[in-house]
């Protein structure tokens, strides 16, 4: 594997999940694979689970790890071409990227959407520049339009807890006080479609996702109807994707909060969320603290999804 930005890069999902469960059972089985290799993790945005889980995954494989917080521990970086650099940004990404590449063997990048320019966000300009100019395998630790490490961890979690071969999985929009990107729901939809689950997306009108990610999912505007018979409920907020309202908060309707009454409509469903979560906006205390909540095991699986990806990138270096 040369890069990791989407579900297509991981290949056969059954094989990927089997590999994940193998690594979970013995996290240090391949600890010699990364000997004398260095992973550089570049953060343009804040992180808790991604930072810690990815560092741990790389160390499980015997790697050295360097972490760079852009705009905090380094020069502020310009990311656009053709800009007269007479402001507070002292270095251009086009020089910084190959320099970073010269110090490491693989690079992870975390760079959120601006939510101000849909075309620029969906071109994934930052991570694509790393892929083009670093000379190293690059993996996404969340980009403008996708978060594949999270979606892979979500898939592992569902596979560990499902009771039927093809469970009903529901992605539900929920209210939030701030505008959030579509990265997590985009990737979740992409991976659930690839897994061929009975997949439903529910949200208020105006919150339609990019059709490329929605794929074959059923879209239901009635949240309670969508919840009926569900085996897994995945709650997440996102801002508007449509061009006229891109990046805007169109609603904070608390009727969309996931609560006990709605969960009672399901097939005793598990609750999932990528974290961090706004309690009693996204989900009530009772639901997230219930025995059917998987938010902690789901977060723990972030280490495993990252380890599979990094292992495959290291193996790609040997070919």
C-alpha positions in Angstrom: 0.0 0.0 0.0 1.4 3.4 -1.0 -1.2 5.7 0.5 -4.3 5.7 2.6 -7.0 8.2 2.1 -10.2 6.2 1.3 -11.7 2.7 1.5 -10.4 1.7 -1.9 -6.9 2.0 -0.6 -7.4 -0.7 2.0 -8.5 -3.4 -0.5 -10.5 -6.4 0.5 -12.5 -5.4 3.7 -12.7 -9.0 5.0 -9.0 -9.4 4.8 -8.5 -6.0 6.4 -10.8 -6.8 9.4 -9.2 -10.2 9.8 -5.8 -8.5 9.9 -7.1 -6.0 12.4 -8.3 -8.7 14.8 -5.0 -10.6 14.4 -3.1 -7.4 15.4 -5.5 -6.8 18.3 -4.8 -10.2 19.7 -1.0 -9.6 19.5 -0.1 -5.9 19.0 3.6 -6.6 19.1 3.8 -9.5 16.6 5.3 -7.2 14.0 7.4 -5.0 16.3 10.5 -5.6 14.1 8.8 -4.3 11.0 9.3 -0.7 11.9 12.8 -1.0 13.4 14.9 2.0 12.3 11.9 3.5 10.5 10.4 6.9 11.4 6.7 8.0 11.2 6.1 11.8 11.0 2.7 12.9 12.2 1.7 16.4 10.9 -1.2 18.1 12.7 -2.7 21.2 11.2 -5.6 20.8 13.6 -6.1 19.6 17.2 -6.5 15.9 18.2 -6.8 13.6 21.1 -7.7 10.0 19.9 -6.0 10.4 16.5 -2.7 11.7 18.0 -2.5 9.1 20.8 -3.8 6.1 18.9 -1.6 6.7 15.8 1.6 7.2 17.9 0.8 4.0 19.9 0.1 2.1 16.7 3.5 3.2 15.2 5.3 2.3 18.4 3.7 -1.1 18.5 5.4 -1.7 15.1 8.8 -0.6 16.5 8.8 2.8 14.8 10.3 6.1 15.9 7.6 8.8 15.9 7.9 12.5 15.4 4.9 14.8 15.9 4.7 18.3 14.3 2.0 20.7 15.3 1.9 23.2 12.4 1.4 26.8 13.4 2.4 26.0 17.0 5.8 24.2 17.0 6.8 25.3 13.6 6.7 28.2 11.2 3.2 29.2 10.0 2.8 27.6 6.6 1.3 29.0 3.4 -0.7 26.4 1.6 -1.9 28.3 -1.6 0.1 28.9 -4.8 0.5 32.4 -6.2 0.3 34.1 -2.8 2.6 37.1 -2.1 4.0 35.9 1.3 4.1 39.3 3.0 2.0 38.3 6.0 2.6 36.1 9.0 3.3 32.9 7.1 7.0 32.4 6.8 7.3 29.2 4.9 5.4 27.6 2.0 4.1 24.1 2.1 5.9 23.3 -1.2 9.3 23.7 0.5 8.2 22.3 3.9 6.8 19.0 2.5 9.9 17.7 0.8 12.0 18.7 3.8 9.7 16.7 6.1 9.9 13.8 3.8 13.7 13.8 4.0 13.4 13.1 7.8 11.1 10.2 7.8 9.8 7.1 6.1 6.0 7.6 6.2 3.9 10.7 6.9 0.4 11.0 8.5 -1.5 14.3 7.9 -4.4 15.9 9.7 -5.9 18.9 8.0 -9.5 19.9 8.4 -11.9 21.6 5.9 -12.0 25.4 5.9 -15.8 25.2 5.4 -15.6 28.4 3.4 -14.7 27.1 -0.1 -16.4 23.8 -1.0 -14.3 23.3 -4.2 -11.0 23.8 -2.4 -12.0 21.5 0.5 -13.2 18.7 -1.8 -10.0 18.9 -3.9 -8.1 18.0 -0.7 -5.3 20.3 -1.6 -3.2 19.9 1.5 -3.0 16.1 1.7 -2.7 15.8 -2.0 0.3 18.1 -1.9 1.9 15.8 0.7 1.2 12.8 -1.6 2.7 14.6 -4.6 5.8 16.2 -3.1 6.9 14.3 0.0 8.3 11.3 -1.7 6.9 9.2 1.1 3.8 7.0 1.7 1.1 9.3 3.1 -1.9 8.4 5.2 -4.9 10.6 6.3 -5.4 11.3 10.0 -8.5 13.2 8.9 -8.6 15.4 5.8 -11.1 18.0 4.6 -13.6 15.5 3.3 -12.8 12.1 4.9 -11.6 10.4 8.1 -10.8 6.8 6.9 -8.9 5.8 10.1 -12.1 6.5 12.1 -14.3 4.7 9.6 -12.0 1.7 9.6 -12.2 1.6 13.4 -16.0 1.9 13.2 -16.1 -1.1 10.8 -13.9 -3.2 13.1 -16.2 -2.3 16.1 -19.4 -3.3 14.2 -17.8 -6.6 13.0 -16.9 -7.4 16.6 -20.5 -6.7 17.9 -22.9 -7.6 15.1 -25.3 -10.4 15.6 -26.4 -10.9 12.0 -24.3 -11.0 8.8 -25.9 -7.9 7.4 -26.9 -5.6 10.3 -29.0 -2.5 9.9 -26.7 0.5 10.5 -28.1 4.0 10.7 -26.1 7.2 10.4 -28.1 10.0 12.1 -27.4 13.7 12.0 -27.7 15.4 15.4 -27.6 19.0 16.6 -24.4 20.8 17.5 -23.7 24.5 18.3 -20.8 24.8 15.8 -20.3 24.1 12.1 -18.6 20.8 11.7 -17.1 19.3 8.4 -18.6 16.3 6.6 -15.4 14.3 6.9 -16.6 11.7 9.5 -20.0 11.1 8.0 -18.5 10.9 4.4 -16.0 8.2 5.4 -18.5 6.3 7.5 -21.0 6.2 4.6 -18.2 5.2 2.2 -17.1 2.3 4.4 -20.6 1.1 5.3 -21.5 1.0 1.7 -18.4 -1.0 0.9 -19.2 -3.4 3.7 -22.6 -3.9 2.1 -24.6 -3.5 5.4 -28.3 -2.5 5.4 -27.3 1.2 5.6 -29.6 4.2 6.2 -28.7 7.9 6.5 -31.2 10.2 8.3 -31.0 14.0 8.6 -33.1 17.1 8.2 -33.7 18.4 4.7 -30.8 20.6 3.6 -28.1 18.3 5.2 -27.7 16.0 2.2 -24.1 14.7 1.8 -22.1 14.5 -1.3 -23.8 11.8 -3.5 -20.4 10.2 -4.1 -20.3 9.2 -0.4 -24.0 8.5 0.0 -23.7 5.8 -2.7 -26.4 3.2 -2.3 -27.5 4.2 1.2 -31.2 4.8 1.8 -31.9 8.4 2.8 -34.7 8.9 5.3 -35.8 12.3 6.6 -37.9 10.9 9.4 -35.4 10.0 12.1 -37.8 7.8 14.1 -38.7 5.8 11.0 -35.0 5.3 10.2 -34.3 4.0 13.7 -36.9 1.2 13.5 -35.2 -2.2 13.7 -31.7 -0.7 13.6 -28.8 -2.7 15.1 -26.3 0.2 15.3 -27.0 3.9 15.6 -24.1 6.2 14.7 -24.7 9.8 15.6 -22.7 12.7 14.1 -23.3 16.3 13.3 -22.2 17.9 10.1 -22.7 21.3 8.4 -24.4 21.8 5.1 -22.8 20.4 2.0 -25.0 22.0 -0.7 -23.1 24.8 -2.5 -25.5 27.7 -1.5 -25.2 26.9 2.2 -21.8 25.1 2.4 -20.4 25.0 5.9 -23.4 26.6 7.5 -25.5 25.5 10.5 -29.0 25.3 9.2 -30.6 23.8 12.3 -30.0 23.1 15.9 -33.3 21.2 16.3 -33.0 19.3 19.6 -35.7 16.9 18.4 -32.8 15.2 16.6 -30.9 14.4 19.8 -30.5 10.7 20.2 -32.4 9.8 23.4 -33.8 6.7 25.1 -37.2 7.0 23.5 -35.7 6.8 20.0 -33.3 4.0 20.9 -36.3 2.0 22.1 -37.5 2.0 18.5 -34.4 0.0 17.5 -33.5 -3.7 17.7 -31.7 -3.0 21.0 -29.2 -1.2 19.0 -25.6 -0.3 20.0 -24.9 3.4 20.1 -21.7 4.8 18.4 -20.0 8.1 18.0 -16.5 9.1 17.0 -15.9 11.4 20.0 -15.6 14.1 21.3 -19.4 14.3 21.8 -21.6 17.1 23.1 -23.7 15.4 25.7 -27.4 16.2 25.7 -27.1 17.8 22.2 -25.9 14.9 20.2 -26.9 12.2 22.7 -28.4 12.0 26.2 -26.4 10.9 29.2 -28.6 7.8 29.5 -27.8 6.6 26.0 -24.1 7.2 26.0 -23.7 5.7 29.4 -25.9 2.6 28.7 -24.5 -0.9 28.4 -25.2 -0.7 24.6 -22.9 2.2 24.1 -19.7 1.4 22.1 -18.0 4.8 22.2 -15.1 3.6 24.3 -14.4 0.3 22.5 -14.8 2.2 19.2 -12.2 4.7 20.3 -9.9 2.0 21.4 -10.1 0.4 18.0 -8.5 3.6 16.6 -5.2 2.1 17.6 -5.9 -1.1 15.7 -7.1 0.6 12.5 -4.0 2.8 12.5 -1.7 -0.2 13.1 -3.1 -2.1 10.1 -2.6 1.0 7.9 0.9 1.7 9.1 1.9 -2.0 8.8 0.7 -2.1 5.2 2.6 1.1 4.4 5.8 -0.3 5.9 5.3 -3.5 3.9 4.9 -1.4 0.8 8.3 0.1 1.4 9.9 -3.4 1.2 8.5 -4.0 -2.3 
